[in-house]
Amino acid sequence: MKKLLAIWAIAAMALTACTQKNNDTDDPDDGGNTSYTAPIVIDGSFDDWAALDASKVTVLKCAGSTAKTDLKLAKVYADKYYVFLYVEFDLASYETVQDAHFHFYINGDNDTSTGGYKGAFDQGETPCIDVMTEGDVISEGSVCDYDPSIFIWGGPANFVDWSDEYWGDSMVIPGFVEGKGNRKAFEFGITRELYPAGKLSKTFTMGFDILVNGWDATGALPNTEASEINPAGEAPLLEVNISK
């Protein structure tokens, strides 16, 4: 995959730390009078996921007959500061895994009339991805921290196909997306304040995929059971809402 490399350096923010003051009265809180502690620490240890209120965690499971099966399970939890993702993958069918690339695809304004690129998802006639992240979870055979390049869609609204030209130059945004894990599972944190294409909506949609030993998606979530009219088992993007 061709990348046009340009570095966009922005200040790492205090949101990447565990504690900060809550001053956004537009979001559900107590009006800014409490400190905030992130419920998930991105350290590759997944015990803190068990402490979340299960009713506020969205769980995605890989459908048995879908076409892209390497992502087996995902959990998504969002609050006013972060979006957290836990994902499990099974790569045992590969004799060797040299590289595994991971993408987030985010429709951050929750507007189907902007953005583009269909990807491995059922977006009907209005593909609407605004921001894509691209990084490795395995590189040259070894697990690595997720430190992605960021791309903003710059092509025609609702354009379906991939285009290097329309994704434009890559950016590096320290602290925007972080990930750690192992060969079976990863956890990721997305810092809402650092979203590079305007303000990340309180309700937005997204999908994610993994590409093993190449540049074709081998696992994608959300997905659904394959059918005659949907042989690949593609599903709409996941709707993400701030937990209250």
Number of C-alpha atoms within 10 A of each C-alpha: 6 7 13 13 12 12 13 12 10 11 9 12 13 11 19 21 11 12 12 15 13 17 14 12 11 9 15 13 14 11 12 15 11 12 10 14 12 15 15 23 20 21 14 16 15 16 9 11 19 9 9 12 10 12 8 15 18 16 16 18 17 23 19 14 15 20 21 24 23 22 27 21 19 22 17 19 24 22 19 20 19 23 20 24 22 22 21 19 19 15 18 11 8 10 7 11 17 15 19 25 21 21 20 19 22 24 27 26 21 21 15 18 12 21 27 27 26 20 19 25 24 18 20 12 11 19 24 30 31 28 22 22 21 18 21 23 25 22 16 12 13 14 17 18 19 21 20 25 22 25 23 20 24 17 18 12 18 20 20 18 11 12 14 14 13 17 21 18 19 20 19 19 20 18 20 23 26 19 23 22 23 17 17 13 20 23 26 24 23 20 20 21 16 22 18 17 14 11 12 19 17 17 14 18 21 23 23 24 25 27 20 23 19 13 12 13 22 19 24 27 29 26 29 22 16 17 12 7 7 13 13 19 24 23 21 17 24 20 13 21 19 18 15 10
